[in-house]
């Protein structure tokens, strides 16, 4: 078996943060560490108190600003990257038959991510499939995201994190710029060929950022994806479980449960990253990224180091829509035999008993 190459996750994460701040070196300098720490504390506070203190914390986060992207990945990146591994392991234990098998398609897997951001979750998927053997050889990513500023940071994720851990893996990203709160069907239609081939649909840490007043339009856009799949689709949803986030999340869980085959649905679970292979380490040596972000060596606020995360999660499957049955075809054909009579009533057309040759006796004569 070919096990994944073991790299220090925080080394790759630091490279992503460097790219966000526009640096040219391989490591963050002290100034960038301070800015990242401040952004980390701010992002955590926004997620914790979102919507409760309107004058202090916004209800949504603008990721066009580098500090917000850096703060988000510093606060959640490592834990979010590991979540799909945990989630897929859980589903495999419940019903292994619903897990897509890339080896049946020459090692290829197609994943569509809603609210892709930096696509950090792709790491957990790759680790799940290639933990013991090189099962996943080609990963196609459909990345639906409204903020284009994440795109260069994604490429750092591919180059430093995915290729650094799985050197033989081919990553084929497909960027789809779309805002789910607006009409997206024309955009998705332009990308139909790649979206329709999806094996997994990820809805991770995005619905909590969308106000419930947009739920009707958001569902219309997501439903278009669900209605146009060509093969069984595994849907994985993971969102914050904080009480103030529930209204923005529960509605879509209800919609998915009504139109899919439910595998599991947890209101809240705490995921622990305290053991291998998904251990988040703080050595207190002042050398590693976690040491510098959460230690005492840098002046300013000291963020709390966290090795767990609480999330609500759900998994379900959807089958492709069945072709039109002959019964439906015959029913439609029978309707063609109906016409409006002289008195305005609908009557059945008289069946023509004559053959083609009766109607056209001279067809083959010169």
Secondary structure, 3 states (H helix, E strand, C coil): CCCCCCCCHHHHHHHHHHHHHCCCCCCCCHHHHHHHHHHHHHHHHHHHHCCCCCCCCCCCCCCCCHHHHHHHHHHHHHHHHHHHHHHHHHHHHHCHHHCCCHHHHCCEEEEEEECCCCCCCHHHHHHHHHCCCCCCCEEEEEEEECCHHHHHHHHHHHHHHHHHHCCCCEEEEEEEECCCCCCCHHHHHHCHHHHCCCCEEEEECCHHHCCHHHHHHHHHHHHHHHHCCCCCEEEEEEEECCHHHHHHHHHHHHHHHHHCEEEEEEEEEEEECCCCCCCCCCCCCCCCHHHHHHCCCCCCCCCCCCCEEEEEEEEEEECCCCCCCHHHHHHHHHHCCEEECCCCCEEECCCCCCCHHHHCCCCCCC
